[in-house]
Amino acid sequence: ADFLTRKGVKKLDYVLLTHPHADHYTGLKYVFANLPVANFYDTQLDSNPSSIAAIREQARNVPGIKVSYPAPGDSLDWDPNVQVKVFNSCPVPSATSRDPNSCSIVLRMTYQNTSVLFTGDMPSGVEAKIVAQYGDQLRSYVLKVGHHGSSGSSSEVFLKVVQPKLAFIEVGAGNSYGHPKPDTLARLRAAGAKVYRTDLDGTLEYPIGGVPQFQSFVYTRPDLSPR
């Protein structure tokens, strides 16, 4: 809410919920209550039915909103100059229990000379699956690190294909899970990525497009050195 207010954002063209875990959807209460949203992308998975049902009902009540369930292989039509490819999702209701993390919507967004891979909380088993299916299509300049830097994500085989130059870890300071894990940080650095963490560096902003430049980052602290 603070970030959107500071940036003067009055509406959102696209909102995407990677998967129905509370740490990923709770903030949408504010979004759907305060901003016009044109498009909402979701999975067909229920993790905590009562909580996520309330969020989804709130989304459906936003005037003029379009709700969609992207499938692996889909290309999302956001803008003629932006390419968005979906690599993982759970687009249809399932009669069997599914792991919400494994259902994370995973997508790569490309604009001009910059590509960003968004991974949700995708575990290493799904990483291996999409590596086998899509290969070099996953290669990206920027990686949103999976599952807050847990040991079960950012596998060596995945990073070898993605080859990220910059890696962002969204993680709470002093979290009880011990994220990000030292072995994950070691794999990211071994893959050649500079690592940035919200627990140490605060809110991070990366302008997409043009020639990627390290100086484009905006931190809440003056120290610009990667962690």
C-alpha positions as CSV (number, residue, x, y, z in Angstrom):
1,A,0.0,0.0,0.0
2,D,2.8,2.4,0.9
3,F,4.7,1.6,-2.3
4,L,1.6,2.1,-4.5
5,T,0.8,5.4,-2.8
6,R,4.3,6.8,-3.1
7,K,4.4,5.9,-6.8
8,G,1.0,7.6,-7.4
9,V,-0.4,4.4,-8.8
10,K,-4.2,4.9,-9.5
11,K,-5.0,1.7,-11.4
12,L,-3.5,-1.7,-12.3
13,D,-3.8,-3.3,-15.7
14,Y,-2.6,-6.7,-14.6
15,V,-2.6,-8.5,-11.2
16,L,-1.3,-12.0,-10.9
17,L,-1.6,-14.4,-7.9
18,T,1.1,-17.1,-8.3
19,H,-0.6,-19.5,-5.8
20,P,-3.0,-19.4,-2.9
21,H,-0.7,-19.1,0.1
22,A,-1.5,-16.3,2.6
23,D,1.9,-14.6,2.3
24,H,1.2,-14.2,-1.4
25,Y,-2.5,-13.1,-1.5
26,T,-3.2,-11.2,1.8
27,G,-2.1,-7.9,0.3
28,L,-4.7,-8.3,-2.5
29,K,-7.3,-7.3,0.0
30,Y,-6.0,-3.7,-0.2
31,V,-5.5,-3.8,-3.9
32,F,-9.0,-4.9,-4.8
33,A,-10.6,-2.6,-2.3
34,N,-8.7,0.6,-3.4
35,L,-7.6,0.3,-7.0
36,P,-9.4,-0.4,-10.3
37,V,-7.9,-3.7,-11.7
38,A,-8.5,-4.6,-15.4
39,N,-7.1,-8.2,-15.4
40,F,-6.6,-10.8,-12.6
41,Y,-4.6,-14.0,-13.3
42,D,-5.1,-16.9,-10.9
43,T,-4.9,-20.7,-10.5
44,Q,-7.8,-23.0,-9.9
45,L,-6.3,-24.3,-6.7
46,D,-7.8,-23.9,-3.2
47,S,-5.3,-24.0,-0.4
48,N,-7.3,-22.4,2.4
49,P,-10.7,-22.4,0.8
50,S,-12.4,-19.9,3.2
51,S,-9.6,-17.3,3.0
52,I,-8.8,-17.5,-0.7
53,A,-12.5,-17.7,-1.6
54,A,-13.0,-14.3,0.1
55,I,-10.2,-12.7,-2.0
56,R,-11.5,-14.2,-5.2
57,E,-15.0,-13.0,-4.5
58,Q,-13.6,-9.5,-3.8
59,A,-11.7,-9.7,-7.2
60,R,-14.9,-10.7,-9.1
61,N,-16.7,-7.7,-7.6
62,V,-14.1,-5.2,-9.1
63,P,-16.0,-3.3,-11.9
64,G,-14.9,-4.4,-15.3
65,I,-12.3,-6.9,-14.2
66,K,-11.4,-10.0,-16.3
67,V,-10.4,-13.1,-14.4
68,S,-8.2,-15.6,-16.3
69,Y,-6.4,-18.9,-15.6
70,P,-3.3,-19.1,-17.7
71,A,-2.0,-22.5,-18.7
72,P,1.6,-23.7,-19.3
73,G,2.7,-22.7,-22.8
74,D,0.3,-19.7,-22.9
75,S,1.5,-16.3,-24.1
76,L,-0.2,-13.4,-22.3
77,D,-1.3,-10.5,-24.4
78,W,-0.2,-7.5,-22.3
79,D,1.3,-5.2,-24.8
80,P,2.6,-5.4,-28.4
81,N,6.1,-4.7,-27.1
82,V,6.1,-7.0,-24.1
83,Q,6.4,-10.8,-24.4
84,V,5.0,-12.9,-21.5
85,K,5.3,-16.7,-21.6
86,V,3.8,-19.0,-18.9
87,F,5.8,-22.1,-18.0
88,N,3.8,-23.5,-15.0
89,S,0.3,-23.2,-13.5
90,C,-2.8,-25.2,-12.4
91,P,-5.4,-23.7,-14.7
92,V,-8.2,-26.3,-14.2
93,P,-9.9,-27.6,-11.0
94,S,-8.4,-30.8,-9.7
95,A,-10.1,-33.6,-7.8
96,T,-6.8,-34.5,-6.2
97,S,-4.8,-32.6,-3.6
98,R,-2.2,-30.4,-5.2
99,D,0.8,-28.8,-3.5
100,P,0.2,-25.0,-3.8
101,N,3.9,-24.3,-4.4
102,S,4.0,-26.8,-7.3
103,C,1.0,-24.9,-8.8
104,S,2.8,-21.6,-8.8
105,I,2.3,-19.6,-11.9
106,V,5.8,-19.2,-13.4
107,L,6.3,-16.7,-16.2
108,R,9.0,-14.9,-18.1
109,M,8.5,-11.3,-19.1
110,T,10.6,-9.7,-21.8
111,Y,10.7,-6.1,-22.8
112,Q,13.4,-4.5,-25.0
113,N,16.7,-5.9,-23.7
114,T,15.5,-7.2,-20.3
115,S,14.0,-10.5,-19.3
116,V,12.6,-11.3,-15.9
117,L,11.7,-14.8,-14.7
118,F,9.0,-14.9,-11.9
119,T,8.9,-18.2,-10.1
120,G,6.4,-17.9,-7.2
121,D,7.3,-20.7,-4.7
122,M,8.2,-23.2,-7.4
123,P,10.1,-26.2,-5.9
124,S,13.0,-28.0,-7.5
125,G,10.8,-30.8,-8.9
126,V,8.9,-28.3,-11.0
127,E,12.1,-26.6,-11.9
128,A,13.4,-29.9,-13.4
129,K,10.1,-30.4,-15.2
130,I,10.1,-27.0,-16.9
131,V,13.8,-27.2,-17.7
132,A,13.2,-30.5,-19.5
133,Q,10.2,-29.0,-21.4
134,Y,11.3,-25.5,-22.2
135,G,15.1,-25.5,-21.9
136,D,16.8,-22.2,-23.1
137,Q,13.4,-20.4,-23.2
138,L,13.9,-20.0,-19.4
139,R,17.1,-17.9,-19.8
140,S,16.6,-14.6,-18.1
141,Y,18.7,-11.6,-17.0
142,V,16.7,-11.2,-13.8
143,L,15.5,-14.0,-11.5
144,K,12.9,-13.6,-8.8
145,V,14.3,-16.4,-6.6
146,G,11.8,-19.2,-5.8
147,H,10.3,-19.8,-2.4
148,H,12.1,-17.0,-0.6
149,G,15.5,-18.6,-1.0
150,S,14.6,-22.0,0.5
151,S,16.8,-25.0,0.0
152,G,14.1,-26.7,-2.1
153,S,14.3,-24.2,-4.9
154,S,16.9,-22.6,-7.2
155,S,18.5,-26.0,-8.0
156,E,21.8,-26.2,-9.8
157,V,20.2,-27.6,-13.0
158,F,17.6,-24.8,-13.1
159,L,20.2,-22.1,-12.6
160,K,22.4,-23.5,-15.2
161,V,19.7,-23.0,-17.8
162,V,18.4,-19.6,-16.5
163,Q,21.8,-18.1,-16.2
164,P,20.6,-15.0,-14.2
165,K,22.8,-12.0,-13.8
166,L,20.7,-10.5,-11.0
167,A,18.7,-12.4,-8.4
168,F,16.1,-10.9,-6.0
169,I,15.0,-12.7,-2.8
170,E,11.8,-11.5,-1.2
171,V,12.1,-12.5,2.4
172,G,11.1,-11.2,5.8
173,A,13.9,-10.2,8.2
174,G,14.5,-12.7,11.0
175,N,11.9,-15.1,9.6
176,S,11.4,-18.4,11.5
177,Y,12.3,-20.5,8.4
178,G,15.8,-19.3,8.2
179,H,15.4,-18.1,4.6
180,P,17.3,-17.6,2.5
181,K,19.3,-20.7,3.1
182,P,23.2,-20.6,2.8
183,D,23.2,-23.4,0.2
184,T,20.8,-21.5,-2.0
185,L,22.8,-18.3,-1.8
186,A,25.9,-20.3,-2.7
187,R,24.2,-21.8,-5.8
188,L,23.1,-18.4,-6.9
189,R,26.5,-16.9,-6.6
190,A,28.1,-19.9,-8.3
191,A,25.8,-19.4,-11.2
192,G,27.2,-15.8,-11.5
193,A,24.2,-13.9,-10.1
194,K,24.4,-10.8,-7.9
195,V,22.0,-11.4,-5.0
196,Y,19.7,-8.7,-3.5
197,R,17.5,-9.4,-0.4
198,T,14.6,-7.4,0.9
199,D,15.5,-8.4,4.5
200,L,18.8,-6.7,4.2
201,D,18.2,-4.1,1.5
202,G,14.6,-3.1,2.0
203,T,12.3,-2.4,-0.9
204,L,13.9,-3.0,-4.3
205,E,12.9,-1.5,-7.6
206,Y,14.2,-2.5,-11.1
207,P,13.1,-0.5,-14.1
208,I,12.4,-2.9,-17.0
209,G,13.6,-2.1,-20.5
210,G,16.5,-0.6,-22.3
211,V,20.0,-1.7,-21.4
212,P,20.0,-3.3,-17.9
213,Q,22.0,-1.1,-15.5
214,F,22.9,-1.8,-11.9
215,Q,22.6,1.9,-11.1
216,S,18.8,1.7,-11.8
217,F,18.1,0.0,-8.5
218,V,16.4,2.1,-5.8
219,Y,17.1,1.0,-2.2
220,T,15.8,2.1,1.1
221,R,19.3,2.2,2.4
222,P,22.4,4.0,0.9
223,D,24.6,0.9,0.6
224,L,24.3,-0.3,-3.0
225,S,26.6,-3.3,-2.7
226,P,25.1,-6.7,-3.6
227,R,24.7,-9.3,-0.8
